[in-house]
Amino acid sequence: MTGLKSDERLQGNELIIEAIGDFNKEQSEENALHITMAILKRIEDDGCMIAPIQFHDNAGNPVKLNALTEEELVKLQENDDLNVSVQAVSDEQTMTDWLPVFTSYESYHKGDTTTVMVHPLAELMAIALDIGLAGVMIDPWDDYALNIPAESLASIMELAMEPGDDGDLTLIQGDITKMDIECIVNAANNTLLGGSGVDGAIHKAAGPQLLEECRTLHGCKTGEAKLTKGYNLPADYVIHTVGPIYSGTLKDESQLFDCYWNSLDLAAQNDIHAIAFPAISTGVFGYPKEEACPVAIDAVLEWLNMNDDYGMKVAFCVHNNEDYAMYRQHLDMILGEPDSER
């Protein structure tokens, strides 16, 4: 059997394990939110977990099988004389049935072994709800095991369907310089000649030709945007926009809003239909992330609403778990409002 590190379908589940571990140390609302966000991220990534399954014949009699290769499992699932279902476990104290799911083969092998399948987490959660189980147990044989009741599963599934369900807006955790997308946005300074943080990383990844082209642009005013090629980046283009240096005034919000709006306008003017934004001005420019995040989301959503016939795909690319959780929370609040027109 392969393990967590060697099975690409299971990679990323360590985020859930870490979040559960933090919650077990301190059962706070913040740590509970981190579990939800880790699960939502795995759903967005089409992440998988392991679930035990049971084969039975057309008369309903169970058919016991030894460990199967994936190829053998697929062939059995195609057999019209056999039916497959997930195998629940009973909680004797509450007299309820739960679906055990495992983040790795190592966790699965700590308990009773049976035939298993590696399956998308979202579908496993939906199965547990559809057949009326009490919920799912994550890694039930481990010390950090967590039970997620059905009502919490339903809430998570609802959240997963809200932001970007039409494909226009997505949230990604990763390195923006490695994104294979038409265009990435650079949080630049007024010179456009490189700097620290995202700006420096983009110039380094793009190579010296980016700096050469930037020299021909003669700088950029705060809130405005200019376009260059991507050179050695996976992205075809880079849009450079200059965010405000935080001063705590209303002008900050207006200029930050303009960064996102003008970048999207410039992309549309150049027939670009997919763009990724970093968290503009939240690095050395000192804009508090909690204040910048809703401004960024509002600007992008308003632009998408005003240009709904253009067909623009927008991604927010964040670097760490905390930023991902913050963006996701704000997306849920904004897109879940009754007055939202999107």
C-alpha positions in Angstrom: 0.0 0.0 0.0 1.2 3.5 -0.7 1.4 6.2 2.0 0.3 9.8 2.3 3.5 11.2 0.8 3.5 8.9 -2.2 -0.2 9.0 -3.1 -0.9 12.3 -4.8 -4.7 11.9 -4.2 -4.1 12.2 -0.4 -1.5 14.9 -0.4 -2.8 18.0 1.4 -4.7 16.1 4.0 -1.9 17.0 6.5 -3.6 20.5 6.6 -6.7 18.9 8.1 -4.6 16.9 10.6 -2.7 20.0 11.7 -6.0 21.9 12.1 -7.5 19.1 14.2 -4.4 19.0 16.3 -4.6 22.7 17.1 -8.3 22.4 18.0 -7.5 19.6 20.4 -4.9 21.8 22.1 -7.3 24.7 22.4 -11.0 24.3 21.5 -11.5 27.9 20.4 -13.8 29.3 17.7 -10.7 30.3 15.7 -9.3 26.8 15.7 -12.7 25.3 14.8 -12.8 27.7 11.9 -9.3 26.5 10.8 -10.7 22.9 10.6 -13.6 24.1 8.4 -11.2 26.1 6.2 -8.8 23.1 5.8 -11.7 20.9 4.8 -13.0 23.5 2.4 -9.6 23.8 0.8 -9.4 20.0 0.3 -12.9 20.1 -1.3 -11.8 23.0 -3.6 -8.7 21.0 -4.6 -10.8 17.9 -5.3 -8.8 16.3 -2.4 -9.5 12.6 -1.5 -9.6 10.5 1.6 -9.9 6.7 2.1 -13.2 5.1 3.0 -14.0 1.4 3.7 -16.4 -0.2 1.3 -18.5 -3.4 1.3 -19.4 -5.5 -1.7 -22.7 -7.4 -1.7 -24.5 -9.5 -4.3 -27.9 -8.7 -5.8 -29.6 -10.5 -3.0 -28.0 -8.2 -0.4 -25.5 -10.8 0.9 -22.1 -9.4 1.8 -19.2 -10.6 -0.2 -15.9 -10.7 1.6 -12.8 -9.7 -0.3 -9.1 -9.4 0.5 -7.1 -6.2 -0.2 -7.5 -5.2 -3.8 -5.4 -3.2 -6.2 -7.1 -0.2 -7.7 -7.4 -2.0 -11.1 -9.1 -4.9 -9.4 -11.4 -2.6 -7.5 -12.5 -0.8 -10.7 -13.3 -4.2 -12.4 -15.4 -5.3 -9.4 -17.3 -2.0 -9.4 -18.1 -2.7 -13.1 -19.5 -6.1 -12.3 -23.3 -6.1 -12.6 -23.6 -9.0 -10.1 -22.0 -7.0 -7.3 -23.0 -3.8 -5.6 -20.7 -1.6 -3.6 -21.5 0.7 -0.6 -19.6 2.6 2.0 -19.1 0.7 5.2 -20.3 2.5 8.3 -19.2 1.9 11.9 -21.5 2.1 14.9 -21.0 4.2 18.0 -22.3 1.9 20.8 -22.8 4.8 23.3 -25.0 6.9 21.1 -26.4 4.0 18.9 -25.6 5.9 15.8 -23.8 5.0 12.5 -20.8 7.0 11.2 -18.7 6.9 8.1 -15.0 6.5 8.9 -12.6 8.4 6.5 -8.9 8.2 6.7 -6.3 10.8 5.7 -3.6 8.2 4.9 -3.1 4.5 4.5 -1.0 4.6 7.7 -4.0 5.8 9.7 -6.3 3.3 8.0 -4.0 0.3 8.9 -4.2 1.1 12.6 -7.6 -0.5 12.8 -9.5 -3.3 11.2 -8.7 -3.7 7.6 -11.2 -4.2 4.8 -11.5 -3.2 1.1 -11.2 0.5 0.7 -11.5 3.2 -2.0 -9.7 6.5 -2.4 -12.5 9.0 -3.1 -13.1 12.8 -3.3 -13.8 14.1 0.2 -16.8 16.2 -1.0 -18.5 13.1 -2.4 -17.8 11.0 0.8 -19.4 13.8 2.9 -22.3 13.9 0.5 -22.7 10.1 0.7 -22.8 10.2 4.6 -25.6 12.8 4.4 -27.5 11.1 1.6 -27.7 7.7 3.5 -28.6 9.4 6.8 -25.5 8.7 8.8 -24.7 10.6 12.0 -21.6 12.1 10.3 -18.0 11.2 9.5 -15.2 10.2 11.7 -11.8 11.5 10.5 -8.9 9.0 11.4 -10.9 7.3 14.1 -8.0 5.1 15.3 -5.7 8.1 15.9 -5.3 10.2 19.0 -6.4 13.3 17.1 -9.5 11.7 15.7 -12.5 14.0 15.1 -16.2 13.4 14.6 -18.0 15.8 12.3 -21.8 15.5 12.8 -24.2 15.6 9.9 -25.4 19.1 10.7 -21.8 20.4 10.5 -21.2 18.4 7.2 -24.3 20.1 5.7 -23.0 23.5 6.7 -19.6 22.8 5.2 -21.1 21.5 2.0 -23.2 24.7 1.8 -20.2 26.9 2.2 -18.3 25.0 -0.5 -21.0 25.8 -3.0 -21.2 29.6 -2.2 -18.1 31.4 -3.3 -17.2 31.2 -7.0 -19.9 28.6 -7.8 -20.2 30.0 -11.3 -16.4 29.7 -11.8 -15.7 33.5 -11.9 -14.0 33.7 -8.6 -11.7 31.3 -6.8 -9.4 31.3 -3.8 -6.0 29.6 -4.0 -3.2 29.1 -1.5 0.2 29.0 -3.1 3.0 30.8 -4.9 1.6 33.3 -7.4 4.9 33.1 -9.4 4.2 29.4 -10.2 0.6 29.9 -11.3 -0.1 28.7 -14.9 -2.6 31.4 -15.8 -2.9 34.1 -18.4 -2.0 37.0 -16.1 -0.7 37.6 -12.6 -0.8 40.9 -10.8 2.3 42.3 -9.2 2.0 44.5 -6.1 4.7 46.9 -7.3 6.1 50.2 -6.1 5.9 53.5 -8.1 9.2 52.9 -9.9 8.2 49.4 -11.3 11.8 48.4 -10.9 11.4 45.7 -8.4 11.3 45.5 -4.6 10.7 43.1 -1.8 8.0 40.6 -1.1 5.7 39.6 -4.1 7.3 42.3 -6.2 10.8 40.9 -5.8 9.7 37.3 -6.2 7.9 38.1 -9.5 10.9 39.9 -10.9 13.3 37.1 -9.8 11.1 34.4 -11.4 10.4 36.4 -14.6 14.1 37.1 -15.3 16.0 40.3 -16.3 13.8 40.9 -19.4 10.9 42.0 -17.1 13.0 44.7 -15.5 14.1 45.9 -19.0 10.5 46.3 -20.1 9.5 47.9 -16.9 12.2 50.6 -17.4 10.3 51.6 -20.6 7.1 52.2 -18.6 8.5 55.2 -16.6 6.9 54.2 -13.4 3.2 54.0 -12.3 1.0 56.2 -10.1 -0.7 54.7 -7.0 -3.9 53.0 -7.9 -3.1 52.7 -11.6 -1.8 49.6 -13.5 0.5 48.8 -16.4 1.0 45.7 -18.4 4.2 43.7 -19.4 4.9 40.2 -20.7 5.6 37.4 -18.2 8.9 36.2 -19.7 10.1 33.2 -17.7 6.9 33.1 -15.6 4.3 30.5 -16.3 1.9 33.5 -16.8 1.8 35.1 -20.2 1.4 38.6 -18.7 2.1 40.6 -15.6 -0.1 43.6 -14.6 1.8 45.9 -12.2 -0.3 48.0 -9.9 0.9 50.2 -7.1 -1.1 50.0 -3.8 -1.2 52.7 -1.2 1.2 53.0 1.7 -1.2 52.7 4.6 -2.0 55.9 6.4 -5.3 55.1 8.1 -7.3 57.5 5.9 -10.2 57.0 3.6 -7.9 57.6 0.7 -6.2 54.2 1.4 -9.4 52.3 0.7 -10.1 54.3 -2.5 -6.7 53.7 -3.9 -6.6 50.1 -3.0 -10.0 49.6 -4.7 -8.6 51.3 -7.8 -5.7 48.9 -7.9 -8.0 45.9 -8.4 -10.5 47.7 -10.7 -7.9 49.2 -13.0 -6.0 45.9 -13.2 -9.2 44.2 -14.3 -9.9 47.0 -16.8 -6.4 46.7 -18.2 -6.7 43.0 -18.5 -10.0 43.2 -20.4 -8.5 45.9 -22.7 -5.8 43.3 -23.7 -8.2 40.4 -24.2 -7.1 38.6 -21.0 -9.7 36.4 -19.4 -7.9 34.9 -16.4 -6.1 36.8 -13.7 -4.6 36.1 -10.3 -4.2 38.8 -7.5 -1.9 38.8 -4.5 -2.9 40.7 -1.3 -2.0 44.1 -2.6 -0.3 46.6 -0.1 -0.4 44.2 2.8 3.4 43.6 2.9 5.9 46.4 3.5 3.2 49.0 2.6 1.6 48.1 5.9 -2.1 47.9 4.9 -3.8 45.7 7.6 -4.9 42.4 6.1 -8.3 42.4 7.8 -9.0 45.8 6.3 -7.5 45.1 2.8 -9.3 41.8 2.3 -12.9 43.1 2.1 -11.8 46.0 -0.1 -10.2 43.5 -2.6 -13.2 41.2 -2.7 -15.7 44.1 -3.1 -13.7 45.6 -5.9 -13.4 42.3 -7.8 -17.1 41.4 -7.3 -18.3 44.8 -8.4 -16.2 44.7 -11.5 -17.5 41.2 -12.3 -21.0 42.4 -11.8 -20.5 45.4 -14.1 -18.8 43.3 -16.8 -20.7 40.0 -16.5 -20.7 39.6 -20.3 -16.9 39.6 -20.6 -16.0 36.2 -19.1 -13.2 37.0 -16.7 -11.9 34.4 -14.3 -10.4 35.8 -11.1 -8.3 34.1 -8.5 -7.1 35.5 -5.1 -3.7 33.8 -4.4 -2.7 33.8 -0.8 0.4 32.5 0.9 -0.5 30.9 4.2 -3.3 29.1 6.1 -4.2 32.2 8.1 -4.7 34.4 5.0 -6.7 31.6 3.3 -9.0 31.3 6.3 -9.5 35.1 6.4 -10.3 35.4 2.7 -12.6 32.5 2.8 -14.4 33.9 5.8 -14.9 37.3 4.1 -16.0 35.6 0.9 -18.6 33.6 2.8 -19.9 36.7 4.6 -20.0 38.9 1.5 -21.5 36.3 -1.0 -23.9 35.0 1.6 -25.5 38.4 2.3 -29.2 38.5 1.2 -28.7 41.7 -0.7 -25.8 40.3 -2.8 -26.6 40.8 -6.5 -24.0 38.4 -7.7 
